């Protein structure tokens, strides 16, 4: 780092690699109720018009998050068919193919990387200043 300041990047990179590696190892592991909740929200935002997103009650897991999150689920739903289009079917309650699990795990890891990029940017902007410039002699 410049001027003797500690360089936080290697530590952050190590944390990111360890965190992502652990998550990769856990891809085939269990999935909780949240897995089905998000699969349902993907299907809901992909198949219903916006005006029905917060009114649909076909599933016990209605969309109850703020609109930005619903739009985020909709954006993810546009990528879901590249893994397994069946996850977007409205009547596929409890559907959890290996490709669906992989999609949901990778989408979380991708968002983690965006978070880490924000942290790195914020840490870069938090560097202390060198102090006042001395003039003359």
N, C-alpha and C positions, 0 to 999 in steps of 0.2 A: 504494500500500500504506500501511498505518497506520504512523505513527512513523518514516517514512523507510526502512522495510524495502523491499527490492526485490520487485517483483511478478513472480513467475515464470510466471504464467498466460499472458501474451501469447506468451512463448517456447514454452511447452508447446503452446499452440494452433497455433502456426506449425509445430512439429514434427509434430503430429498431422495437420494438413492436408497437409503435404508428403508424409508417409509414406503416408497414405490415397490421395492423388492419384496417387502413383507406382504404388501397387498397383492402382488402377483402370485406369491405362494398360496394365498388364501382364496384365489379365484374359485377353485372347485369346492371350497368349504361350504358350510351351512349358509342359508339365507333366512332372514327374519321376516316378520310380517311386513316390514318396510319395503322389502323386495316386491311383494305383490301390490302394495299401495302404489309404488312408483310405476310398476308395469300397468296398473289400471289407469293412472294419470296419463301415461304415454298413449294408451289406447283412446282414452276420453278426448284428449286434445287433438289427436290425429283424426278422429272420426266424427266428431260433433262440431257444429258451428260454435263460434265463440260465445254467443248468447246462451248456450246450453251448458257450458262448462261448469258453472256453479249451481246448476239446477238438476243435473242428472243424478238419479238415485238408484240406478240399476245395480250398483255395487255398494257394499257396506263402506267402501272407502271413497267418499265423495271428495271432490277437490275443495280444500278449505285453506289453501295457502294464497298469499297475495298475487295479484295479476302478473307481476314480473316473473314469479316462479312458474306460473302457468305457461307463460310465453317460452320460458326456458325449457319446460317439458315438451312443448310443441316443437321447439327447435331440435331437441333430441329425437323426437318421434320421426323427423324427416330422415334421420340417419339409421333408425332402427331396422328398416327393411333390408338394409345391406347385411344384417346379421340374421334376422329371422322375422319375417313379416307377420307371422302368426301372433307374436306378442302384442300386436296392435289390434287384434280382434276384440271387440267389446265383450263377447261371451266366453272369453278364454280365462276365466277366473282360475287362479292357481297354476297357470301355465308357467313352466320354468325349464325350458330346453337349455342345453349346454350353451348354445349360442346366445340365448336371451340373458343368461347369467353373465356370460363374457361381456356382452354389450353393456349391461348395467355396471359391472365392475370397472370396465375401461372408461366409461363416461365419468365415473367418480374420480378415477386416477387422473384423467385429463383436467378435470376441474381443480383437483389438488395442485397440479402443475401451474395452472393459472394463478392460484392463490400464492404459491411459492414465488412466481414471477413478480407478483405485487409486493410481497415481502422483500424480495431482493431489491426492487426499485425503491421501496421506502427506506431500506437500510442504506442504500447508496446516497439518498438525499439527506440522511441524518448525520452525515460526517461533520465533525466539529470544524469550525473555521480555524485558520492558522493564527488568528488573533490580529491585533493591529499591526500595520506595517510600520517599521522603524525607519525614519528618514534622517538624513544628515549623519553627523558623526561626531 
